[in-house]
């Protein structure tokens, strides 16, 4: 009789073990919860783009380039642009060649954040990305009117 009571427990343990082994064996497929750029592709959203800095080679590259972003959201608030290194490491520094498009950009631990400037619609601005061990890169940001 006691063997009959243990059968459901053993069956549950077996199914749970099988499920855990299946999840552990599944490949990562380039996705990371902490680094959206681990796979190398950015998010080309006008309302909050994510720019990936590929630091896996000697020469830096970014995706997307250029970054097209709204000057402000539908409520008139600045839009945040985020940059991540593909490796998730390093200390990228972003400096603007002109102060026409973006507020100063804050960077730390492989990630940078910047906000658009209100009234900068139609502007195209270059910026520098500097990262130790790599030559400087100068991609573009293009600001467009919201919600078009």
N, C-alpha and C positions, 0 to 999 in steps of 0.2 A: 504494500500500500504506500509506503514512504517513497518508493521508486517512482510512483505515478506523480507525486507532488514535485519531485525534483525535475521531471521532464520539461515543464514549461520554463523553469529557470535556466536549464541547460540550453534550451532552444533560444531563449532571449540572449544569452551570453554568446552563443554561436552567431546569431544574426548581427549582434552589435560588433563582434570581432571582425566579421566579414565586411561590414560597412566601414569600419575604421581602416582596415587594410586597403580597401578600394580607394578611399579618400587619400590616404597617404601615398599610394602609388600613382595618383593622377599627376601629370606634369603641370608645372606652373604656367606655361603658355605665355610668358612675358608679362604677367600681371602681378602687381604688388599693391597691397592695400596702403602701404606707406609712401610709395613712390609711383605716381601715375605714369612716369616716363621710363620705367624699367624696360618697356617694350620699344621705346624709341619714338613713338608717335605722339604728337601733341593733340590738343583739342582745339579745333578751329571754330570756337563759338564767339560770336560778336559780343555776347553778353557776359563773358568770363573765360577768355582763352587760357589754355595751359600750353606753355612753350617748353619743348624739350630741348635741352642742351646736350647734344651727343658728345660726350667727352671720352669715348672709347678709342678714338684714334688721335694721332698727333694734332691734326687740324680739327677745330671745333666746327660743328654745324648745328643748326636749329631747325625745328619743325613745329609749327608752320613758319615759313618765311616767304613773304612778309606776314606779320600778324595784323589782321584786320579786326578792329574793335570799335564798338560804339563809343562816342565821346562821353555819353551818359546813358543811364538806363531809362526806362519809361517814366520813372519818378523824378528824374533829373539828378540822380546820385552818380558819382563817379563809378566807373567799371574797374574792377580789379583784374589785373593781368598777373599770372603766376608763371615763374620759370623754375624748372627742376633740372638738375643734372641727371643724365641717364644712369650714372653709377650710384646716385644718391649721396655722393660724397663731394668733397672739395668745397671751396669757398668762392663761388662765382661773384664777380663784382660787375654791376651794370651801371654805366654812366651814360648820360644823354648828351649828344652833341649839340642839342638845342633844348631849351626848357619849354618849348611850345606844345608838346603833346602830353607828357607825363610828369607827375610829381616825382620827387627823388625816390629811388627804389631801394628798399631795405632787403639785405641778403644775410642768410645764416644757414649753415649746415646743409649745403647743396640745394637751397631753395631761396627764391627771391619773390617779393611782392611789389607791385607798383599800381598806382591809380591814375586814371585818365584825368586830364584837366578839362574842366567845363569850358565850353566855347571853342574848343580846338578842332571843330568839325572840318574835314577836308584837309587836314594836315598830314604830311608824311614825314616822319622823323627817324633819323638814324641813331643807333645807340651802340655802344661798345660792350662786349662781354669779355672780361679778362678772367682767366682761370690759370693758376700756377701750372707750369709745364706745357702750356698751349699758347700758340700765337693768338693775338687778339682777333675778335670777329666783330663785324659791324653790320648786323641785320637791320631791318626796318619795322616800324609800327605805322599803320595807316588808320586814322580816326575817321569814322563815317557817322552820319546822323543816326540817331537811335531808331531801331525797330523797322528798318527798311529791308 
